[in-house]
Amino acid sequence: MKTKNRDTKIKILILITGSIAAVRIPLLVSQLAKENYEIKCVLSKNAENLIKPLSLSILSRNPCILENDQWLNIQQTPLHIELCNWADILIIAPLTATTLSKWVTGNADGLIPSILIANIKPIVVAPAMNTQMWLNKAVQKNYASLKNYENVLSLHPSEGLLACDAIGIGKIPPNDLIQLALEFIISHNQSPFFKDLLNKEILITGGCTSEKIDAARHISNKSSGAMGLLMSQVARFRGAQVKYVHGPLKIDKDLTDGIKRYEIETSVDLIRVINNEISNCDYFFMNAAVSDFKIISDTSGKIPKNKINHYLNKNFELVPDILKTISKSKKDNQVFVGFCAFTGSIEKARITIKKKIIQKGCDYLFANPIDLEGQGFGFSAQNEGWLFDRENLEHHIQKTSKIDLANKLITQIISEKK
C-alpha cells in the first residue's frame, strides 16, 4: 500500500538493536522514506558499533536517537514516552535475544527496552540471531510470550547463510516482508489487528499453470501469483497455518518468506498437491489461473511451424474444472472460495457469476475486473471486486492495493462464516 497520496504521513519508529543484521536496516529506512513515511530511528549502544547514526539521520530526514539521549537535560517529558506517543507504528529490527529478554520480563534497562514496555501501538517484530541462540529454550520461551501481546506482529527469522558462516535459522526477515507487514497493519485503518485465524489451516492456490506444447512452446497466461501470495501472507499475519500452491511467480520471492509453499507447473501438478492437502484445511482459496487447454501428446522435439496447426487441432483438450471436482469432496466445516476474472460491466457479468458458484460447488466467488487501467495483473497493480455467495450476498470491495483487498476479502469471508 503506497502512502504517497496520503494527506498525513504515517509515523514509523524503528528500533535497531545490536545484531549484525542491523547493517540491513539503513536500506529499509531508505525504502520507507521513498514511500513517504515519516521515520525516526532509535539506535542501541551495541548497534552504534555497526551503523553510523549520521547515515540513519540522513536517510530518515530526522535526527537519529541514541541511548544517551534518554537522559538529556532538555527533555520535558520522558523520551521513551514521547516517542511512543509520536509513533503510529513501531518496528524493531533486528530484535536480539537480550532485548527480547528485557522486553518480556519487564526490564526497562535502556531506552529501547523502555520504549517496548511502554508501547501500546502496533509493532512489527523482526528477530535475528545465531541459530543456536534462536533455538535456545530460554529464547524460545521468551519469544512464545509475544503471542500474548495483541499489538505484536512477529515475523519469524529466515533460514539461510548466517554471518557466522553457518547455515540455519536466524536471518532477519527480508526488508520487503517487513514493509508488507507494515502495510498490512495500515490496512486496518488504525483499528487493532487481531490474530483471528489462530489454529486455522488455510490452503491457497495462485499464479498461472503452464502446459507443454512441445520442446520450445507452452500455453500459459498473465497471472503473476501476487494476489494468492498476498492472501497467504495476510492469513499468516492473522495467525493461520498457511500452505500456498503456485505456478512460476513473477514477483520478488523475498515476499514468500515464512510461507510453506509448493511450486507446480501443470494443471496435473496442481490437482495432485490440492488432493494431498485439501482434507485438513479450514479454508480453501482457489485463486490459481489454470490454463484452459493442454496437449494430449507428449513430445520431446519441436514441431515445425508448417505442421503446428495440424498438431494443435489433433492434440488439444480442455483442462477439467479443478474447483468443481474438488468441491465434490468438501466437508461441512470447510469454506471454499473461487475466483473469477471478468471483462465488461459487473451488471453483465453478474448472472454468469451466480451460475458459476452453483456449477463449481464453492461457498463464495470473488469476481474482479481485469480490463480497467491500473488493475489486474502484477504486484503493483490495484484491484477491486465483488464477493458473491450462493444466496443474496454481493459485497463490493472498492479499488485498493492488493494487500488491502486481500485483508478485506478475508475479513468479509470470516464475518460471513460467523
FENHUJO-V916036 format. One record per residue. N is the residue number from 1. RES is the residue in three letters. SS is DSSP state (H for helix, E for strand, C for the rest). PHI is phi in degrees with one decimal (NA if undefined). BURIAL is # if it has 16 or more other C-alpha atoms within 10 Angstrom, else .. Layout:
BEGIN
N_RES_SS_PHI_BURIAL / N_RES_SS_PHI_BURIAL
END
This chain:
BEGIN
1_MET_C_NA_# / 2_LYS_C_-76.9_. / 3_THR_C_-110.3_# / 4_LYS_C_-63.1_. / 5_ASN_C_-93.9_. / 6_ARG_C_-74.9_. / 7_ASP_C_-70.1_. / 8_THR_C_-118.0_. / 9_LYS_C_-68.8_. / 10_ILE_C_-83.1_. / 11_LYS_E_-94.9_# / 12_ILE_E_-116.4_# / 13_LEU_E_-104.1_# / 14_ILE_E_-105.7_# / 15_LEU_E_-101.5_# / 16_ILE_E_-120.9_# / 17_THR_C_-111.6_# / 18_GLY_C_-85.2_# / 19_SER_C_-102.4_# / 20_ILE_H_-58.6_# / 21_ALA_H_-64.2_# / 22_ALA_H_-58.8_# / 23_VAL_H_-65.8_# / 24_ARG_H_-86.7_. / 25_ILE_H_-72.8_# / 26_PRO_H_-54.4_# / 27_LEU_H_-66.7_. / 28_LEU_H_-65.3_# / 29_VAL_H_-58.8_# / 30_SER_H_-62.1_# / 31_GLN_H_-60.9_# / 32_LEU_H_-72.4_# / 33_ALA_H_-62.8_# / 34_LYS_H_-67.3_. / 35_GLU_C_-90.4_. / 36_ASN_C_74.3_# / 37_TYR_C_-78.6_# / 38_GLU_E_-93.6_# / 39_ILE_E_-125.9_# / 40_LYS_E_-125.8_# / 41_CYS_E_-114.5_# / 42_VAL_E_-118.4_# / 43_LEU_E_-113.3_# / 44_SER_C_-72.6_# / 45_LYS_C_-60.0_# / 46_ASN_C_-68.0_. / 47_ALA_H_-67.2_# / 48_GLU_H_-62.2_# / 49_ASN_H_-75.2_. / 50_LEU_C_-110.9_# / 51_ILE_C_-131.7_# / 52_LYS_C_-80.9_. / 53_PRO_H_-55.1_# / 54_LEU_H_-59.6_. / 55_SER_H_-60.6_. / 56_LEU_H_-67.4_# / 57_SER_H_-63.2_# / 58_ILE_H_-68.1_. / 59_LEU_H_-69.2_# / 60_SER_H_-89.5_# / 61_ARG_C_65.4_. / 62_ASN_C_-140.8_. / 63_PRO_C_-58.5_# / 64_CYS_C_-76.4_# / 65_ILE_E_-95.4_# / 66_LEU_E_-111.4_# / 67_GLU_H_-55.2_. / 68_ASN_H_-69.8_. / 69_ASP_H_-67.9_. / 70_GLN_H_-61.8_# / 71_TRP_H_-117.2_. / 72_LEU_C_-68.0_. / 73_ASN_C_-69.1_. / 74_ILE_C_-82.1_. / 75_GLN_C_-69.1_. / 76_GLN_C_-90.7_. / 77_THR_C_-132.2_. / 78_PRO_C_-55.7_. / 79_LEU_H_-60.7_# / 80_HIS_H_-65.3_# / 81_ILE_H_-73.6_. / 82_GLU_H_-59.1_. / 83_LEU_H_-69.1_# / 84_CYS_H_-62.0_# / 85_ASN_H_-67.9_. / 86_TRP_H_-69.5_. / 87_ALA_C_-75.8_# / 88_ASP_C_-89.6_# / 89_ILE_E_-142.2_# / 90_LEU_E_-112.4_# / 91_ILE_E_-130.3_# / 92_ILE_E_-113.1_# / 93_ALA_E_-153.9_# / 94_PRO_E_-80.7_# / 95_LEU_E_-98.4_# / 96_THR_C_-91.5_# / 97_ALA_H_-61.4_# / 98_THR_H_-64.4_. / 99_THR_H_-66.9_# / 100_LEU_H_-58.3_# / 101_SER_H_-61.2_# / 102_LYS_H_-62.2_# / 103_TRP_H_-60.8_# / 104_VAL_H_-76.0_# / 105_THR_C_-99.6_. / 106_GLY_C_73.6_. / 107_ASN_C_-92.3_. / 108_ALA_C_-90.9_# / 109_ASP_C_-83.5_. / 110_GLY_C_119.6_# / 111_LEU_H_-67.0_# / 112_ILE_H_-65.9_# / 113_PRO_H_-58.1_# / 114_SER_H_-63.5_# / 115_ILE_H_-63.7_# / 116_LEU_H_-61.3_# / 117_ILE_H_-72.4_# / 118_ALA_H_-81.4_# / 119_ASN_C_-73.2_# / 120_ILE_C_-122.7_# / 121_LYS_C_-80.2_# / 122_PRO_E_-59.4_# / 123_ILE_E_-139.2_# / 124_VAL_E_-93.7_# / 125_VAL_E_-112.9_# / 126_ALA_E_-126.9_# / 127_PRO_E_-70.6_# / 128_ALA_C_-157.8_# / 129_MET_C_-171.9_# / 130_ASN_C_-59.4_# / 131_THR_H_-56.9_# / 132_GLN_H_-62.7_. / 133_MET_H_-66.5_# / 134_TRP_H_-61.7_# / 135_LEU_H_-83.7_. / 136_ASN_C_-58.0_. / 137_LYS_H_-59.2_. / 138_ALA_H_-66.4_. / 139_VAL_H_-64.5_# / 140_GLN_H_-63.0_. / 141_LYS_H_-65.1_. / 142_ASN_H_-64.2_# / 143_TYR_H_-65.1_# / 144_ALA_H_-62.0_. / 145_SER_H_-63.4_. / 146_LEU_H_-65.8_# / 147_LYS_H_-62.2_. / 148_ASN_H_-87.6_. / 149_TYR_C_-93.2_. / 150_GLU_C_-66.8_. / 151_ASN_C_-91.7_# / 152_VAL_E_-99.7_# / 153_LEU_E_-112.5_# / 154_SER_E_-101.5_# / 155_LEU_E_-103.9_# / 156_HIS_C_-60.7_# / 157_PRO_C_-62.8_# / 158_SER_E_-90.2_# / 159_GLU_E_-102.4_# / 160_GLY_E_155.3_. / 161_LEU_E_-78.7_. / 162_LEU_C_-94.4_# / 163_ALA_C_-63.5_. / 164_CYS_C_-85.3_. / 165_ASP_C_73.2_. / 166_ALA_C_-84.3_. / 167_ILE_E_-107.9_. / 168_GLY_E_177.5_# / 169_ILE_E_-88.5_# / 170_GLY_E_145.2_# / 171_LYS_E_-68.9_# / 172_ILE_C_-66.0_# / 173_PRO_C_-58.1_# / 174_PRO_C_-59.0_# / 175_ASN_H_-57.4_# / 176_ASP_H_-62.8_# / 177_LEU_H_-72.3_# / 178_ILE_H_-61.7_# / 179_GLN_H_-65.6_# / 180_LEU_H_-62.6_# / 181_ALA_H_-62.2_# / 182_LEU_H_-62.3_# / 183_GLU_H_-66.9_# / 184_PHE_H_-61.7_# / 185_ILE_H_-63.5_# / 186_ILE_H_-63.0_# / 187_SER_C_-65.7_# / 188_HIS_C_-83.8_. / 189_ASN_C_53.6_. / 190_GLN_C_74.8_. / 191_SER_C_-82.4_. / 192_PRO_C_-67.3_. / 193_PHE_C_-86.6_# / 194_PHE_C_-121.6_. / 195_LYS_C_-85.8_# / 196_ASP_C_-86.4_. / 197_LEU_C_-115.9_# / 198_LEU_C_-57.8_. / 199_ASN_C_68.6_. / 200_LYS_C_-103.9_# / 201_GLU_E_-108.3_# / 202_ILE_E_-126.3_# / 203_LEU_E_-110.1_# / 204_ILE_E_-128.9_# / 205_THR_E_-111.1_# / 206_GLY_E_-164.8_# / 207_GLY_C_77.4_# / 208_CYS_E_-95.6_# / 209_THR_C_-100.6_# / 210_SER_C_-133.1_# / 211_GLU_E_-115.3_# / 212_LYS_E_-70.2_# / 213_ILE_C_-95.9_# / 214_ASP_C_-153.4_# / 215_ALA_C_-65.4_. / 216_ALA_C_-117.5_. / 217_ARG_C_-125.5_. / 218_HIS_E_-151.9_. / 219_ILE_E_-106.9_# / 220_SER_C_-152.8_# / 221_ASN_C_-150.1_. / 222_LYS_C_-85.7_. / 223_SER_C_-59.5_# / 224_SER_C_-93.9_# / 225_GLY_C_87.4_# / 226_ALA_H_-64.9_# / 227_MET_H_-64.1_# / 228_GLY_H_-62.5_# / 229_LEU_H_-66.0_# / 230_LEU_H_-67.1_# / 231_MET_H_-62.6_# / 232_SER_H_-62.8_# / 233_GLN_H_-68.2_# / 234_VAL_H_-60.7_# / 235_ALA_H_-61.8_# / 236_ARG_H_-66.3_# / 237_PHE_H_-59.1_# / 238_ARG_C_-91.0_# / 239_GLY_C_105.4_# / 240_ALA_C_-78.1_# / 241_GLN_E_-89.7_# / 242_VAL_E_-118.4_# / 243_LYS_E_-124.0_# / 244_TYR_E_-117.5_# / 245_VAL_E_-107.6_# / 246_HIS_E_-148.6_# / 247_GLY_C_-82.2_# / 248_PRO_C_-56.6_# / 249_LEU_C_-85.8_# / 250_LYS_C_-108.3_. / 251_ILE_C_-142.1_. / 252_ASP_C_-63.5_. / 253_LYS_H_-72.4_. / 254_ASP_H_-58.4_. / 255_LEU_H_-74.8_# / 256_THR_H_-87.2_# / 257_ASP_C_-56.6_# / 258_GLY_C_90.6_# / 259_ILE_C_-104.7_. / 260_LYS_E_-77.4_. / 261_ARG_E_-135.0_# / 262_TYR_E_-127.1_. / 263_GLU_E_-92.8_# / 264_ILE_C_-121.1_# / 265_GLU_C_-122.8_# / 266_THR_C_-102.3_# / 267_SER_H_-63.2_# / 268_VAL_H_-64.0_. / 269_ASP_H_-60.2_# / 270_LEU_H_-62.3_# / 271_ILE_H_-60.6_# / 272_ARG_H_-62.1_. / 273_VAL_H_-67.8_. / 274_ILE_H_-59.6_# / 275_ASN_H_-59.6_. / 276_ASN_H_-72.6_. / 277_GLU_H_-111.5_. / 278_ILE_H_-68.7_# / 279_SER_H_-66.8_. / 280_ASN_H_-95.5_. / 281_CYS_C_-86.0_# / 282_ASP_C_-88.7_# / 283_TYR_E_-128.3_# / 284_PHE_E_-126.9_# / 285_PHE_E_-107.9_# / 286_MET_E_-92.5_# / 287_ASN_C_-100.8_# / 288_ALA_C_-63.2_# / 289_ALA_E_-94.2_# / 290_VAL_C_-82.6_# / 291_SER_C_-59.1_# / 292_ASP_C_-74.6_# / 293_PHE_E_-126.5_# / 294_LYS_E_-144.3_# / 295_ILE_E_-101.1_# / 296_ILE_C_-70.3_. / 297_SER_C_-75.4_. / 298_ASP_C_-119.0_. / 299_THR_C_-123.3_. / 300_SER_C_-94.2_. / 301_GLY_C_-103.3_. / 302_LYS_C_-99.7_. / 303_ILE_C_-75.4_# / 304_PRO_C_-59.0_. / 305_LYS_H_-59.9_. / 306_ASN_H_-74.5_. / 307_LYS_H_-114.8_. / 308_ILE_H_-66.6_. / 309_ASN_H_-63.0_. / 310_HIS_H_-64.3_. / 311_TYR_H_-62.0_# / 312_LEU_H_-67.6_# / 313_ASN_H_-60.2_. / 314_LYS_H_-81.8_. / 315_ASN_H_-118.3_. / 316_PHE_E_-69.0_. / 317_GLU_E_-149.6_. / 318_LEU_E_-73.9_. / 319_VAL_C_-78.2_. / 320_PRO_C_-59.3_# / 321_ASP_C_-72.2_. / 322_ILE_H_-65.9_# / 323_LEU_H_-62.5_# / 324_LYS_H_-60.1_# / 325_THR_H_-68.0_. / 326_ILE_H_-66.7_# / 327_SER_H_-64.1_# / 328_LYS_C_-65.4_. / 329_SER_C_-105.7_. / 330_LYS_C_-64.7_# / 331_LYS_C_-86.8_. / 332_ASP_C_-62.6_. / 333_ASN_C_-88.3_. / 334_GLN_C_-99.8_. / 335_VAL_E_-117.5_# / 336_PHE_E_-109.1_# / 337_VAL_E_-123.5_# / 338_GLY_E_-100.2_# / 339_PHE_E_-130.7_# / 340_CYS_E_-140.6_# / 341_ALA_E_-83.9_. / 342_PHE_E_-140.8_# / 343_THR_C_-122.7_. / 344_GLY_C_88.6_. / 345_SER_C_-84.4_. / 346_ILE_H_-66.0_# / 347_GLU_H_-60.6_. / 348_LYS_H_-75.4_. / 349_ALA_H_-82.6_. / 350_ARG_H_-56.9_. / 351_ILE_H_-63.1_. / 352_THR_H_-62.4_. / 353_ILE_H_-63.4_# / 354_LYS_H_-61.7_# / 355_LYS_H_-66.7_. / 356_LYS_H_-64.6_# / 357_ILE_H_-59.2_# / 358_ILE_H_-68.1_. / 359_GLN_H_-60.9_. / 360_LYS_H_-84.0_# / 361_GLY_C_75.7_# / 362_CYS_C_-90.7_# / 363_ASP_C_-82.1_# / 364_TYR_E_-136.4_# / 365_LEU_E_-135.5_# / 366_PHE_E_-102.0_# / 367_ALA_E_-109.8_# / 368_ASN_E_-130.7_# / 369_PRO_E_-76.5_# / 370_ILE_C_-121.2_# / 371_ASP_C_-110.7_. / 372_LEU_C_-103.4_. / 373_GLU_C_-62.1_. / 374_GLY_C_81.0_. / 375_GLN_E_-120.6_# / 376_GLY_C_111.5_# / 377_PHE_C_-87.1_# / 378_GLY_C_102.7_# / 379_PHE_C_-66.3_# / 380_SER_C_-83.9_# / 381_ALA_C_-68.6_. / 382_GLN_E_-89.2_# / 383_ASN_E_-157.5_# / 384_GLU_E_-142.9_# / 385_GLY_E_178.5_# / 386_TRP_E_-126.7_# / 387_LEU_E_-97.6_# / 388_PHE_E_-113.4_# / 389_ASP_E_-119.8_# / 390_ARG_C_-76.7_# / 391_GLU_C_-110.5_. / 392_ASN_C_-114.2_. / 393_LEU_C_-69.2_. / 394_GLU_E_-147.2_# / 395_HIS_E_-105.0_. / 396_HIS_E_-93.3_. / 397_ILE_E_-105.9_# / 398_GLN_E_-67.8_. / 399_LYS_E_-54.4_. / 400_THR_E_-159.0_# / 401_SER_C_-68.1_# / 402_LYS_H_-67.1_# / 403_ILE_H_-71.2_# / 404_ASP_H_-66.7_# / 405_LEU_H_-62.9_# / 406_ALA_H_-58.2_# / 407_ASN_H_-64.8_# / 408_LYS_H_-67.3_# / 409_LEU_H_-64.9_# / 410_ILE_H_-63.6_# / 411_THR_H_-58.8_. / 412_GLN_H_-65.1_. / 413_ILE_H_-66.6_# / 414_ILE_H_-62.6_. / 415_SER_H_-67.1_. / 416_GLU_H_-67.5_. / 417_LYS_H_-65.5_. / 418_LYS_C_-66.0_.
END
